[in-house]
């Protein structure tokens, strides 16, 4: 494990979910998650497993919150790699709190990929390759563009704002 991954883990360890219930993640937490998503994506299966073992359940929620953040910000910034990092963060989170919480996030990310004109199947299947069960199958199956059950409306979300915003 690299020093940057160690530092990133330490920086998010002190975050408390209650502190961010209605606020965005702080920029240092976003940077830490981005560092960890990069380390995870660049690692071999043993390195990914080692990283996931080091992540403790009390702060795993940060990765789901980051995934939510990237679904909107990737569209606002027209930044498809940001959306991919969000999917990787969701793969790291791996249903850590409750795997069912991943479904609406995957719907938001799929909607964002559609808005960014990204090949949804390629994006989701590529991240599914480095994910672990149960998220591996969930990410791969979320690439199905024809399912109404996977729409943002089915999770009571709707697009708002002007231009590229969600």
N, C-alpha and C positions, 0 to 999 in steps of 0.2 A: 504494500500500500504506500502511496506517495505521501510526502509531507503536505502537499496541498490538499489532498483528501482528508488527512488527519486534521488539519486546521479547519477545513470546511465542516467536518463532523462536530468538532468542538464549538464552532461558532453557532450552530443551530441547536446544540444540546440545551442551552438555557432558555430557549423560546417556550412560551406557554400558550397553548391554544386559546385560552380565555382572553389573553391580551390582544388577540387579533380577530376576535369574533366578528367585528364589523369594520375592520380596517385591513388594509393591504399588508402584505409582508414587507418588512423593512428591506432597504436595498442591500444590506450586508447579508441578509438571509437569502435573498434572490441570488446574489453572487455565489454564496456557498452551495446552494442547490445546483446552480449551473456548473460549478466546478465538479460536483459529484456526478451529475448526469454525464459530463464529458468523460470522467474517469470510468464510469460504468460502461458507457458505449464503446470506449476504446479498449476495454479489458477482455481477456479470454473468459470462458465460462468459470474457471476457478477464481479468477480475480473478481468477477461479478458476485459470485457466491460469498467470497470473503467480505466484500463491501456490504452486502445485505446482512451478513451476520453481525457486523459492527454497528448497524443501525438499530437503535433501541425503540421499542414500541411507543414510549411516551412522546417522542418527537417525530415519528414517521408521518404524522398529519401534514407536516410542512410540504412534503412532496405532492400530496393531493391539492393543497392550496396553490402551489406553484403551477400545477397542471391547469387549474381553473384560471389563473392569471394569464397563462400563455394562450389559452383559447381566445381571449379577447385581444390581448396585446399583439399577437401575431397578425391579426387582421388590421388593427389600427396602424401597425408599422409596416404592413405588407412584408412580413418576415417569416417565410416558411420554415427556416431552420429553428426559429424560436418555438414553433408549434411542435417540431420533432423533439426538441429538448423537453417540452411538456409531456409528450407521450413517454419518453424515456423516464421522466420523473415518476409518472404513474406506474411504469413497470417496476421501478425501484420500490415504490410504496407497496405494490403487490397486494392490495387489499388489506393492508396492515391494520386498519381500524375496522372496516367491514367491507368485504369485496363488493357488496351491492352498491356502495357509494361510488364506485367507479363507473357505473353505467351512465349516469347523467354527464359525467366529465367526458367520457368517450363520445357521447352524442354532441356535446359542445365542440369537441376537437374535430370531429368529422364534419360538422357544419362549417367550422373555420377553414378546414382544408378545402372544402367545396368553394368557399368564398375566395380563397387564394388560388383557385384553379390548380391545385396540387393533385397528382394522381393518388387518390385515396387508398386504393388497394396496395400500391407500392409503398406508401408511407406507413400504413398500419401493419402490413405484413413484414416490412423490414424491421420495425420495432418489436413485433411479436417474436421474431427470431432470437432476440436477445433477452426476452422476458422469461419469467418462470411461471409455472402454474400457480394460481388460477388465472392470473392476468394474461398469460400468453394466449390462451384460447379466446378470452374476451376481446383482446385487442384485435386478433386476427378476424374474428367474426364481426367486429364493428366496421370492417371495411365494406360490408354489404350495403350498397347505396340504395337498395330498393325496399328497405324495411321501414315502414312507418313507425314501428316500435322503437326505432333508434333515432327518431327525429327529436329536435330540441323541444318541440311542442309537447311531445309525449311525457316530458319531464317538467312541464309547466314553465319553460323558458320561452322567451320571444326576443327577436332581434329588435334593437332600438338604436336611436341615434341617426346621424346623417353620414353619408359617405361610407367609408370602410369600417365604421365602428359597429360593435355588437350591442 
